Amino acid sequence: FERGGLFARLSYDKLDSIFFPRRGQQFEFEWRGERSDLGANQNFDTFAATWLIARSIERHTFIFWTDVGTTIDDLATPENFFTLGGFWNLSGLPPRFLGGPHYGIGRLIYYKQIGRGGPRVLDFPAYIGLSLEAGNTWMDRDDAGLGDLRKNGSLFFGVDSPLGPVYLGAGFDEDGGRAFYLFLGRTF
């Protein structure tokens, strides 16, 4: 397959932390246009949006995070599909397990800061938390609906280390699927 196109992105980011946000919000809107004149197999346009809002009370943080995307005229080829699966993207499924030209996912994430960090070498801010996730991908925009959402969740432990965040988690799918995660790097 071949890809070629243009994209434009509008972003607004007022999160206080890129790794473990405690307050603020982030919004992003993206248009992508694949064009055969630029090497793509087909001409089509996709639109995607993300919104994340974080609020904290003392050591407790609550995050609402949603993503939606659609392909105009349903012409996207499989290599251009939106995908779900993986940590905080239907955590009980393997990464990129679901794919389609239309998608949506909503997440409620809670975590508690259990370590504040300090002057010693191994004193890093640490967190325990959980997520509730509902989403899906669809081949036809008319099939998208709340009754068709897959429900997943996760339990996780995270550390804000000098090398970046470290996440250790387990994801659970409503149909019995399970996945385990160890990440070093950004997930938001």
Contact map, one row per residue, 1 for C-alpha under 8 A:
11100000000000000000000000000000000000001000000000000000000000000000000000000010000000000000000000000000000000000000000000000000000000000000000000000000000000000000000000000000000000000000
11110000000000000000000000000000000000111000000000000000000000000000000000000000000000000000000000000000000000000000000000000000000000000000000000000000000000000000000000000000000000000000
11111000000000000000000000000000010001111000000000000000000000000000000000000000000000000000000000000000000000000000000000000000000000000000000000000000000000000000000000000000000000000000
01111100000000000000000000000000011111110000000000000000000000000000000000000000000000000000000000000000000000000000000000000000000000000000000000000000000000000000000000000000000000000000
00111110000000000000000000000001111101110000000000000000000000000000000000000000000000000000000000000000000000000000000000000000000000000000000000000000000000000000000000000000000000000000
00011111000000000000000000000001111000000000000000000000000000000000000000000000000000000000000000000000000000000000000000000000000000000000000000000000000000000000000000000000000000000000
00001111100000000000000000000111100000000000000000000000000000000000000000000000000000000000000000000000000000000000000000000000000000000000000000000000000000000000000000000000000000000000
00000111110000000000000000000111000000000000000000000000000000000000000000000000000000000000000000000000000000000000000000000000000000000000000000000000000000000000000000000000000000000000
00000011111000000000000000011110000000000000000000000000000000000000000000000000000000000000000000000000000000000000000000000000000000000000000000000000000000000000000000000000000000000000
00000001111100000000000000011100000000000000000000000000000000000000000000000000000000000000000000000000000000000000000000000000000000000000000000000000000000000000000000000000000000000000
00000000111110000000000001111000000000000000000000000000000000000000000000000000000000000000000000000000000000000000000000000000000000000000000000000000000000000000000000000000000000000000
00000000011111000000000001110000000000000000000000000000000000000000000000000000000000000000000000000000000000000000000000000000000000000000000000000000000000000000000000000000000000000000
00000000001111100000000111100000000000000000000000000000000000000000000000000000000000000000000000000000000000000000000000000000000000000000000000000000000000000000000000000000000000000000
00000000000111110000000111000000000000000000000000000000000000000000000000000000000000000000000000000000000000000000000000000000000000000000000000000000000000000000000000000000000000000000
00000000000011111100111111000000000000000000000000000100000000000000000000000000000000000000000000000000000000000000000000000000000000000000000000000000000000000000000000000000000000000000
00000000000001111100111100000000000000000000000000000000000000000000000000000000000000000000000000000000000000000000000000000000000000000000000000000000000000000000000000000000000000000000
00000000000000111111110000000000000000000000000000000000000000000000000000000000000000000000000000000000000000000000000000000000000000000000000000000000000000000000000000000000000000000000
00000000000000111111100000000000000000000000000000000000000000000000000000000000000000000000000000000000000000000000000000000000000000000000000000000000000000000000000000000000000000000101
00000000000000001111100000000000000000000000000000000000000000000000000000000000000000000000000000000000000000000000000000000000000000000000000000000000000000010001100000000000000000000111
00000000000000001111110000000000000000000000000000000000000000000000000000000000000000000000000000000000000000000000000000000000000000000000000000000000000000010000000000000000000000000000
00000000000000111111111100000000000000000000000000000100000000000000000000000000000000000000000000000000000000000000000000000000000000000000000000000000000000000000000000000000000000000000
00000000000000111001111100000000000000000000000000000111000011000000000000000000000000000000000000000000000000000000000000000000000000000000000000000000000000000000000000000000000000000000
00000000000000110000111110000000000000000000000000001111000010000000000000000000000000000000000000000000000000000000000000000000000000000000000000000000000000000000000000000000000000000000
00000000000011110000111111000000000000000000000000001110000000000000000000000000000000000000000000000000000000000000000000000000000000000000000000000000000000000000000000000000000000000000
00000000000011100000001111100000000000000000000000111100000000000000000000000000000000000000000000000000000000000000000000000000000000000000000000000000000000000000000000000000000000000000
00000000001111100000000111110000000000000000000001111000000000000000000000000000000000000000000000000000000000000000000000000000000000000000000000000000000000000000000000000000000000000000
00000000001110000000000011111000000000000000000011110000000000000000000000000000000000000000000000000000000000000000000000000000000000000000000000000000000000000000000000000000000000000000
00000000111100000000000001111100000000000000000011100000000000000000000000000000000000000000000000000000000000000000000000000000000000000000000000000000000000000000000000000000000000000000
00000000111000000000000000111110000000000000001111000000000000000000000000000000000000000000000000000000000000000000000000000000000000000000000000000000000000000000000000000000000000000000
00000011110000000000000000011111000000000000001110000000000000000000000000000000000000000000000000000000000000000000000000000000000000000000000000000000000000000000000000000000000000000000
00000011100000000000000000001111100000000000111100000000000000000000000000000000000000000000000000000000000000000000000000000000000000000000000000000000000000000000000000000000000000000000
00001111000000000000000000000111110000000000111000000000000000000000000000000000000000000000000000000000000000000000000000000000000000000000000000000000000000000000000000000000000000000000
00001110000000000000000000000011111000000011110000000000000000000000000000000000000000000000000000000000000000000000000000000000000000000000000000000000000000000000000000000000000000000000
00111100000000000000000000000001111101010111100000000000000000000000000000000000000000000000000000000000000000000000000000000000000000000000000000000000000000000000000000000000000000000000
00011100000000000000000000000000111111111111000000000000000000000000000000000000000000000000000000000000000000000000000000000000000000000000000000000000000000000000000000000000000000000000
00011000000000000000000000000000011111111110000000000000000000000000000000000000000000000000000000000000000000000000000000000000000000000000000000000000000000000000000000000000000000000000
00010000000000000000000000000000001111110000000000000000000000000000000000000000000000000000000000000000000000000000000000000000000000000000000000000000000000000000000000000000000000000000
00111000000000000000000000000000011111110000000000000000000000000000000000000000000000000000000000000000000000000000000000000000000000000000000000000000000000000000000000000000000000000000
01111000000000000000000000000000001111111000000000000000000000000000000000000000000000000000000000000000000000000000000000000000000000000000000000000000000000000000000000000000000000000000
01111000000000000000000000000000011111111110000000000000000000000000000000000000000000000000000000000000000000000000000000000000000000000000000000000000000000000000000000000000000000000000
11100000000000000000000000000000001100111110000000000000000000000000000000000000000000000000000000000000000000000000000000000000000000000000000000000000000000000000000000000000000000000000
00000000000000000000000000000000011100011111000000000000000000000000000000111000000000000000000000000000000000000000000000000000000000000000000000000000000000000000000000000000000000000000
00000000000000000000000000000000111100011111100000000000000000000000000000100000000000000000000000000000000000000000000000000000000000000000000000000000000000000000000000000000000000000000
00000000000000000000000000000000111000000111110000000000000000000000001110110000000000000000000000000000000000000000000000000000000000000000000000000000000000000000000000000000000000000000
00000000000000000000000000000011110000000011111000000000000000000000001100000000000000000000000000000000000000000000000000000000000000000000000000000000000000000000000000000000000000000000
00000000000000000000000000000011100000000001111100000000000000000000111100000000000000000000000000000000000000000000000000000000000000000000000000000000000000000000000000000000000000000000
00000000000000000000000000001111000000000000111110000000000000000000111000000000000000000000000000000000000000000000000000000000000000000000000000000000000000000000000000000000000000000000
00000000000000000000000000001110000000000000011111000000000000000011110000000000000000000000000000000000000000000000000000000000000000000000000000000000000000000000000000000000000000000000
00000000000000000000000000111100000000000000001111100000000000000011100000000000000000000000000000000000000000000000000000000000000000000000000000000000000000000000000000000000000000000000
00000000000000000000000001111000000000000000000111110000000000001111000000000000000000000000000000000000000000000000000000000000000000000000000000000000000000000000000000000000000000000000
00000000000000000000000011110000000000000000000011111000000000001110000000000000000000000000000000000000000000000000000000000000000000000000000000000000000000000000000000000000000000000000
00000000000000000000000011100000000000000000000001111100000000111100000000000000000000000000000000000000000000000000000000000000000000000000000000000000000000000000000000000000000000000000
00000000000000000000001111000000000000000000000000111110000000111000000000000000000000000000000000000000000000000000000000000000000000000000000000000000000000000000000000000000000000000000
00000000000000100000111110000000000000000000000000011111000011110000000000000000000000000000000000000000000000000000000000000000000000000000000000000000000000000000000000000000000000000000
00000000000000000000011100000000000000000000000000001111100011100000000000000000000000000000000000000000000000000000000000000000000000000000000000000000000000000000000000000000000000000000
00000000000000000000011000000000000000000000000000000111111111000000000000000000000000000000000000000000000000000000000000000000000000000000000000000000000000000000000000000000000000000000
00000000000000000000000000000000000000000000000000000011111110000000000000000000000000000000000000000000000000000000000000000000000000000000000000000000000000000000000000000000000000000000
00000000000000000000000000000000000000000000000000000001111100000000000000000000000000000000000000000000000000000000000000000000000000000000000000000000000000000000000000000000000000000000
00000000000000000000000000000000000000000000000000000001111110000000000000000000000000000000000000000000000000011100000000000000000000000000000000000000000000000000000000000000000000000000
00000000000000000000000000000000000000000000000000000001111111000000000000000000000000000000000000000000000001111000000000000000000000000000000000000000000000000000000000000000000000000000
00000000000000000000011000000000000000000000000000000111101111100000000000000000000000000000000000000000000001110000000000000000000000000000000000000000000000000000000000000000000000000000
00000000000000000000010000000000000000000000000000000111000111110000000000000000000000000000000000000000000111100000000000000000000000000000000000000000000000000000000000000000000000000000
00000000000000000000000000000000000000000000000000011110000011111000000000000000000000000000000000000000001111000000000000000000000000000000000000000000000000000000000000000000000000000000
00000000000000000000000000000000000000000000000000011100000001111100000000000000000000000000000000000000011110000000000000000000000000000000000000000000000000000000000000000000000000000000
00000000000000000000000000000000000000000000000001111000000000111110000000000000000000000000000000000000011110000000000000000000000000000000000000000000000000000000000000000000000000000000
00000000000000000000000000000000000000000000000001110000000000011111000000000000000000000000000000000001111000000000000000000000000000000000000000000000000000000000000000000000000000000000
00000000000000000000000000000000000000000000000111100000000000001111100000000000000000000000000000000011110000000000000000000000000000000000000000000000000000000000000000000000000000000000
00000000000000000000000000000000000000000000000111000000000000000111110000000000000000000000000000000111100000000000000000000000000000000000000000000000000000000000000000000000000000000000
00000000000000000000000000000000000000000000011110000000000000000011111000000000010000000000000000001111000000000000000000000000000000000000000000000000000000000000000000000000000000000000
00000000000000000000000000000000000000000000011100000000000000000001111100000000000000000000000000001110000000000000000000000000000000000000100000000000000000000000000000000000000000000000
00000000000000000000000000000000000000000001111000000000000000000000111111110000000000000000000000001100000000000000000000000000000000000000000000000000000000000000000000000000000000000000
00000000000000000000000000000000000000000001110000000000000000000000011111100000000000000000000000000000000000000000000000000000000000000000000000000000000000000000000000000000000000000000
00000000000000000000000000000000000000000001000000000000000000000000001111100000000000000000000000000000000000000000000000000000000000000000000000000000000000000000000000000000000000000000
00000000000000000000000000000000000000000000000000000000000000000000001111110000000000000000000000001000000000000000000000000000000000000011100000000000000000000000000000000000000000000000
00000000000000000000000000000000000000000111000000000000000000000000001111111000000000000000000000001000000000000000000000000000000000000000000000000000000000000000000000000000000000000000
00000000000000000000000000000000000000000101000000000000000000000000001001111101100000000000000000001000000000000000000000000000000000000000000000000000000000000000000000000000000000000000
00000000000000000000000000000000000000000100000000000000000000000000000000111111100000000000000000000000000000000000000000000000000000000000000000000000000000000000000000000000000000000000
00000000000000000000000000000000000000000000000000000000000000000000000000011111100000000000000000110000000000000000000000000000000000000000000000000000000000000000000000000000000000000000
10000000000000000000000000000000000000000000000000000000000000000000000000001111100000000000000000000000000000000000000000000000000000000000000000000000000000000000000000000000000000000000
00000000000000000000000000000000000000000000000000000000000000000000000000011111110000000000000000001000000000000000000000000000000000000000000000000000000000000000000000000000000000000000
00000000000000000000000000000000000000000000000000000000000000000000000000011111111000000000000000111100000000000000000000000000000000000000000000000000000000000000000000000000000000000000
00000000000000000000000000000000000000000000000000000000000000000000100000000001111100000000000000111110000000000000000000000000000000001000000000000000000000000000000000000000000000000000
00000000000000000000000000000000000000000000000000000000000000000000000000000000111110000000000111110010000000000000000000000000000000001000000000000000000000000000000000000000000000000000
00000000000000000000000000000000000000000000000000000000000000000000000000000000011111001100001111100000000000000000000000000000000000011000000000000000000000000000000000000000000000000000
00000000000000000000000000000000000000000000000000000000000000000000000000000000001111111111111111000000000000000000000000000000000000000000000000000000000000000000000000000000000000000000
00000000000000000000000000000000000000000000000000000000000000000000000000000000000111111111111110000000000000000000000000000000000000000000000000000000000000000000000000000000001000000000
00000000000000000000000000000000000000000000000000000000000000000000000000000000000011111111001000000000000000000000000000000000000000000000000000000000010000000000000010100000000010000000
00000000000000000000000000000000000000000000000000000000000000000000000000000000000011111110000000000000001000000000000000000000001010000000000000000000110000000000000000000000000000000000
00000000000000000000000000000000000000000000000000000000000000000000000000000000000111111110000000000000100000000000000000000000000010000000000000000000000000000000000000000000000000000000
00000000000000000000000000000000000000000000000000000000000000000000000000000000000111111111100000000000000000000000000000000000000011100000000000000111100000000000000000101000000000000000
00000000000000000000000000000000000000000000000000000000000000000000000000000000000011111111110000000000000000000000000000000000000010000000000000000001110000000000000001111000011000000000
00000000000000000000000000000000000000000000000000000000000000000000000000000000000011100111110000000000000000000000000000000000000000000000000000000001110000000000000001111000111000000000
00000000000000000000000000000000000000000000000000000000000000000000000000000000000011000111111010000000000000000000000000000000000000000000000000000000000000000000000000111000111000000000
00000000000000000000000000000000000000000000000000000000000000000000000000000000000011000011111110000000000000000000000000000000000000000000000000000000000000000000000000000000001000000000
00000000000000000000000000000000000000000000000000000000000000000000000000000000000111100000111110000000000000000000000000000000000000000000000000000000000000000000000000000000000000000000
00000000000000000000000000000000000000000000000000000000000000000000000000000000001111000000011111100000000000000000000000000000000000000000000000000000000000000000000000000000000000000000
00000000000000000000000000000000000000000000000000000000000000000000000000000000001111000000111111100000000000000000000000000000000000000000000000000000000000000000000000000000000000000000
00000000000000000000000000000000000000000000000000000000000000000000000000000000001110000000000111110000000000000000000000000000000000011000000000000000000000000000000000000000000000000000
00000000000000000000000000000000000000000000000000000000000000000000000000000100111100000000000111111000000000000000000000000000000000001100000000000000000000000000000000000000000000000000
00000000000000000000000000000000000000000000000000000000000000000000000000000100111000000000000001111110000000000000000000000000000000001110000000000000000000000000000000000000000000000000
00000000000000000000000000000000000000000000000000000000000000000000111001110001110000000000000000111110000000000000000000000000000000001111000000000000000000000000000000000000000000000000
00000000000000000000000000000000000000000000000000000000000000000001111000000000110000000000000000011111000000000000000000000000000000001111100100000000000000000000000000000000000000000000
00000000000000000000000000000000000000000000000000000000000000000011110000000000011000000000000000011111100000000000000000000000000000111100000100000000000000000000000000000000000000000000
00000000000000000000000000000000000000000000000000000000000000000111100000000000000000000000000000000111110000000000000000000000000000111000000000000000000000000000000000000000000000000000
00000000000000000000000000000000000000000000000000000000000000000111000000000000000000001000000000000011111000000000000000000000000011110000000000000000000000000000000000000000000000000000
00000000000000000000000000000000000000000000000000000000000000011110000000000000000000000000000000000001111100000000000000000000000011100000000000000000000000000000000000000000000000000000
00000000000000000000000000000000000000000000000000000000000000111100000000000000000000010000000000000000111110000000000000000000001111000000000000000000000000000000000000000000000000000000
00000000000000000000000000000000000000000000000000000000000001111000000000000000000000000000000000000000011111000000000000000000001110000000000000000000000000000000000000000000000000000000
00000000000000000000000000000000000000000000000000000000000001111000000000000000000000000000000000000000001111100000000000000000111100000000000000000000000000000000000000000000000000000000
00000000000000000000000000000000000000000000000000000000000111100000000000000000000000000000000000000000000111110000000000000000111000000000000000000000000000000000000000000000000000000000
00000000000000000000000000000000000000000000000000000000000111000000000000000000000000000000000000000000000011111000000000000011110000000000000000000000000000000000000000000000000000000000
00000000000000000000000000000000000000000000000000000000001110000000000000000000000000000000000000000000000001111100000000000011100000000000000000000000000000000000000000000000000000000000
00000000000000000000000000000000000000000000000000000000001100000000000000000000000000000000000000000000000000111111000000001111000000000000000000000000000000000000000000000000000000000000
00000000000000000000000000000000000000000000000000000000001000000000000000000000000000000000000000000000000000011111000000001111000000000000000000000000000000000000000000000000000000000000
00000000000000000000000000000000000000000000000000000000000000000000000000000000000000000000000000000000000000001111100000111110000000000000000000000000000000000000000000000000000000000000
00000000000000000000000000000000000000000000000000000000000000000000000000000000000000000000000000000000000000001111110000111100000000000000000000000000000000000000000000000000000000000000
00000000000000000000000000000000000000000000000000000000000000000000000000000000000000000000000000000000000000000011111000111100000000000000000000000000000000000000000000000000000000000000
00000000000000000000000000000000000000000000000000000000000000000000000000000000000000000000000000000000000000000001111100110000000000000000000000000000000000000000000000000000000000000000
00000000000000000000000000000000000000000000000000000000000000000000000000000000000000000000000000000000000000000000111110100000000000000000000000000000000000000000000000000000000000000000
00000000000000000000000000000000000000000000000000000000000000000000000000000000000000000000000000000000000000000000011111100000000000000000000000000000000000000000000000000000000000000000
00000000000000000000000000000000000000000000000000000000000000000000000000000000000000000000000000000000000000000000001111100000000000000000000000000000000000000000000000000000000000000000
00000000000000000000000000000000000000000000000000000000000000000000000000000000000000000000000000000000000000000000000111110000000000000000000000000000000000000000000000000000000000000000
00000000000000000000000000000000000000000000000000000000000000000000000000000000000000000000000000000000000000000011111111111000000000000000000000000000000000000000000000000000000000000000
00000000000000000000000000000000000000000000000000000000000000000000000000000000000000000000000000000000000000000011110001111100000000000000000000000000000000111000000000000000000000000000
00000000000000000000000000000000000000000000000000000000000000000000000000000000000000000000000000000000000000001111100000111110000000000000000000000000000000111000000000000000000000000000
00000000000000000000000000000000000000000000000000000000000000000000000000000000000000000000000000000000000000001111100000011111000000000000000000000000000011110000000000000000000000000000
00000000000000000000000000000000000000000000000000000000000000000000000000000000000000000000000000000000000000111110000000001111100000000000000000000000000011100000000000000000000000000000
00000000000000000000000000000000000000000000000000000000000000000000000000000000000000000000000000000000000000111100000000000111110000000000000000000000001111000000000000000000000000000000
00000000000000000000000000000000000000000000000000000000000000000000000000000000000000000000000000000000000011110000000000000011111000000000000000000000001110000000000000000000000000000000
00000000000000000000000000000000000000000000000000000000000000000000000000000000000000000000000000000000000011100000000000000001111100000000000000000000111100000000000000000000000000000000
00000000000000000000000000000000000000000000000000000000000000000000000000000000000000010000000000000000001111000000000000000000111110000000000000000000111000000000000000000000000000000000
00000000000000000000000000000000000000000000000000000000000000000000000000000000000000000000000000000000001110000000000000000000011111000000000000000011110000000000000000000000000000000000
00000000000000000000000000000000000000000000000000000000000000000000000000000000000000011110000000000000111100000000000000000000001111100000000000000011100000000000000000000000000000000000
00000000000000000000000000000000000000000000000000000000000000000000000000000000000000000100000000000000111000000000000000000000000111110000000000001111000000000000000000000000000000000000
00000000000000000000000000000000000000000000000000000000000000000000000000000000000000000100000000000011110000000000000000000000000011111000000000001110000000000000000000000000000000000000
00000000000000000000000000000000000000000000000000000000000000000000000000000000000100000000000001000011100000000000000000000000000001111100000000011100000000000000000000000000000000000000
00000000000000000000000000000000000000000000000000000000000000000000000000000000011100000000000001111111000000000000000000000000000000111110000100000000000000000000000000000000000000000000
00000000000000000000000000000000000000000000000000000000000000000000000000000000000000000000000000111110000000000000000000000000000000011111101100000000000000000000000000000000000000000000
00000000000000000000000000000000000000000000000000000000000000000000000001000000000000000000000000011100000000000000000000000000000000001111101000000000000000000000000000000000000000000000
00000000000000000000000000000000000000000000000000000000000000000000000001000000000000000000000000001100000000000000000000000000000000000111111100000000000000000000000000000000000000000000
00000000000000000000000000000000000000000000000000000000000000000000010001000000000000000000000000000100000000000000000000000000000000000111111100000000000000000000000000000000000000000000
00000000000000000000000000000000000000000000000000000000000000000000000000000000000000000000000000000000000000000000000000000000000000000001111100000000000000000000000000000000000000000000
00000000000000000000000000000000000000000000000000000000000000000000000000000000000000000000000000000000000000000000000000000000000000000111111110000000000000000000000000000000000000000000
00000000000000000000000000000000000000000000000000000000000000000000000000000000000000000000000000000110000000000000000000000000000000001101111111010000000000000000000000000000000000000000
00000000000000000000000000000000000000000000000000000000000000000000000000000000000000000000000000000000000000000000000000000000000000000000001111111000000000000000000000000000000000000000
00000000000000000000000000000000000000000000000000000000000000000000000000000000000000000000000000000000000000000000000000000000000000000000000111111000000000000000000000000000000000000000
00000000000000000000000000000000000000000000000000000000000000000000000000000000000000000000000000000000000000000000000000000000000000000000000011111000000000000000000000000000000000000000
00000000000000000000000000000000000000000000000000000000000000000000000000000000000000000000000000000000000000000000000000000000000000010000000111111100000000000000000000000000000000000000
00000000000000000000000000000000000000000000000000000000000000000000000000000000000000000000000000000000000000000000000000000000000001110000000011111110000000000000000000000000000000000000
00000000000000000000000000000000000000000000000000000000000000000000000000000000000000000100000000000000000000000000000000000000000001110000000000011111000000000000000000001100000000000000
00000000000000000000000000000000000000000000000000000000000000000000000000000000000000000100000000000000000000000000000000000000000111100000000000001111100000000000000000001100000000000000
00000000000000000000000000000000000000000000000000000000000000000000000000000000000000000111000000000000000000000000000000000000000111000000000000000111110000000000000000111100000000000000
00000000000000000000000000000000000000000000000000000000000000000000000000000000000000010111000000000000000000000000000000000000011110000000000000000011111000000000000000111000000000000000
00000000000000000000000000000000000000000000000000000000000000000000000000000000000000110011000000000000000000000000000000000000011100000000000000000001111100000000000011110000000000000000
00000000000000000000000000000000000000000000000000000000000000000000000000000000000000000000000000000000000000000000000000000001111000000000000000000000111110000000000011100000000000000000
00000000000000000000000000000000000000000000000000000000000000000000000000000000000000000000000000000000000000000000000000000001110000000000000000000000011111000000001111000000000000000000
00000000000000000000000000000000000000000000000000000000000000000000000000000000000000000000000000000000000000000000000000000111100000000000000000000000001111100000001110000000000000000000
00000000000000000000000000000000000000000000000000000000000000000000000000000000000000000000000000000000000000000000000000000111000000000000000000000000000111110000111100000000000000000000
00000000000000000000000000000000000000000000000000000000000000000000000000000000000000000000000000000000000000000000000000011110000000000000000000000000000011111000111000000000000000000000
00000000000000000011000000000000000000000000000000000000000000000000000000000000000000000000000000000000000000000000000000011100000000000000000000000000000001111101110000000000000000000000
00000000000000000000000000000000000000000000000000000000000000000000000000000000000000000000000000000000000000000000000000011000000000000000000000000000000000111111110000000000000000000000
00000000000000000000000000000000000000000000000000000000000000000000000000000000000000000000000000000000000000000000000000000000000000000000000000000000000000011111100000000000000000000000
00000000000000000000000000000000000000000000000000000000000000000000000000000000000000000000000000000000000000000000000000000000000000000000000000000000000000001111100000000000000000010000
00000000000000000010000000000000000000000000000000000000000000000000000000000000000000000000000000000000000000000000000000000000000000000000000000000000000000011111110000000000000000011100
00000000000000000010000000000000000000000000000000000000000000000000000000000000000000000000000000000000000000000000000000000000000000000000000000000000000001111111111000000000000000111100
00000000000000000000000000000000000000000000000000000000000000000000000000000000000000000000000000000000000000000000000000000000000000000000000000000000000001111001111100000000000001111000
00000000000000000000000000000000000000000000000000000000000000000000000000000000000000000000000000000000000000000000000000000000000000000000000000000000000111100000111110000000000011110000
00000000000000000000000000000000000000000000000000000000000000000000000000000000000000000000000000000000000000000000000000000000000000000000000000000000000111000000011111000000000111100000
00000000000000000000000000000000000000000000000000000000000000000000000000000000000000100000000000000000000000000000000000000000000000000000000000000000011110000000001111100000000111000000
00000000000000000000000000000000000000000000000000000000000000000000000000000000000000000011000000000000000000000000000000000000000000000000000000000000011100000000000111110000011110000000
00000000000000000000000000000000000000000000000000000000000000000000000000000000000000100111100000000000000000000000000000000000000000000000000000000001111000000000000011111000011110000000
00000000000000000000000000000000000000000000000000000000000000000000000000000000000000000011100000000000000000000000000000000000000000000000000000000001110000000000000001111101111000000000
00000000000000000000000000000000000000000000000000000000000000000000000000000000000000000111100000000000000000000000000000000000000000000000000000000111100000000000000000111111110000000000
00000000000000000000000000000000000000000000000000000000000000000000000000000000000000000000000000000000000000000000000000000000000000000000000000000111000000000000000000011111100000000000
00000000000000000000000000000000000000000000000000000000000000000000000000000000000000000000000000000000000000000000000000000000000000000000000000000000000000000000000000001111100000000000
00000000000000000000000000000000000000000000000000000000000000000000000000000000000000000000000000000000000000000000000000000000000000000000000000000000000000000000000000011111110000000000
00000000000000000000000000000000000000000000000000000000000000000000000000000000000000000001100000000000000000000000000000000000000000000000000000000000000000000000000000011111111000000000
00000000000000000000000000000000000000000000000000000000000000000000000000000000000000000011100000000000000000000000000000000000000000000000000000000000000000000000000001111001111100000000
00000000000000000000000000000000000000000000000000000000000000000000000000000000000001000011110000000000000000000000000000000000000000000000000000000000000000000000000001110000111110000000
00000000000000000000000000000000000000000000000000000000000000000000000000000000000000000000000000000000000000000000000000000000000000000000000000000000000000000000000111100000011111000000
00000000000000000000000000000000000000000000000000000000000000000000000000000000000000100000000000000000000000000000000000000000000000000000000000000000000000000000001111100000001111100000
00000000000000000000000000000000000000000000000000000000000000000000000000000000000000000000000000000000000000000000000000000000000000000000000000000000000000000000011110000000000111110000
00000000000000000000000000000000000000000000000000000000000000000000000000000000000000000000000000000000000000000000000000000000000000000000000000000000000000000000111100000000000011111000
00000000000000000000000000000000000000000000000000000000000000000000000000000000000000000000000000000000000000000000000000000000000000000000000000000000000000000011111000000000000001111100
00000000000000000000000000000000000000000000000000000000000000000000000000000000000000000000000000000000000000000000000000000000000000000000000000000000000000000001110000000000000000111110
00000000000000000110000000000000000000000000000000000000000000000000000000000000000000000000000000000000000000000000000000000000000000000000000000000000000000000001100000000000000000011111
00000000000000000010000000000000000000000000000000000000000000000000000000000000000000000000000000000000000000000000000000000000000000000000000000000000000000000000000000000000000000001111
00000000000000000110000000000000000000000000000000000000000000000000000000000000000000000000000000000000000000000000000000000000000000000000000000000000000000000000000000000000000000000111
